[in-house]
Amino acid sequence: MKLEQAAKQLEALGNPTRLNLYRMLVRAGDAGKPVGSLQEKLGIAASTLSHHLHRLVSTGLVTQERQATTLICRANYPVMNGLIGFLADECCADAVCSPSEEETAA
C-alpha cells in the first residue's frame, strides 16, 4: 500500500461519524447493512449519511451494492486488512533489541 492511499483512508476514518459508521459496517459482516438501517441507527439526515458514505466509498473502505430498491453497504475487508497491515508491517523495525531477562540472568 502506498503512503498516500493509507493517509486518505485514515483521514476518512478521522471523522467521528464516519468512524462510527465504518465500525457498524465492520460489525455487520459480509451481509452489510442497508442505508436506511444505517441512517436510523446513526440518527442523521440522509444527505449527511450520503456525504459520509461517499468519503468511505471513494477511499475503498466501503462498497455498495444495489438490491432492487435497497442500497447495501459493506466494509471492504481486504482494504481494511491492507490498511491494518500497512500500519503494523514495520512495527518495532527500528527498535534496538535488548537481551531478554533469561539471557541477562544466565
C-alpha angles and dihedrals in degrees: 000000000000122000093238092054092049090048092053092049093048090047090053090052091046092084113087094222093049092045091051090047092049093049089052089054093046089052091048092066125204093330091067124193134276115247091241092057091049091050092050094049094046094042094219134132118272092242091052092049090048090053093050093045091050090057092051093045093048091056093047095245093115133036127200130208127186115224107185103300096343125091111212119201123201136182109247097232098189090054091045091050090048091055092047090048091049089054095046103035096092098034109156091354092139096038118120109240112233122195115267121249090255092055093049092048092054 
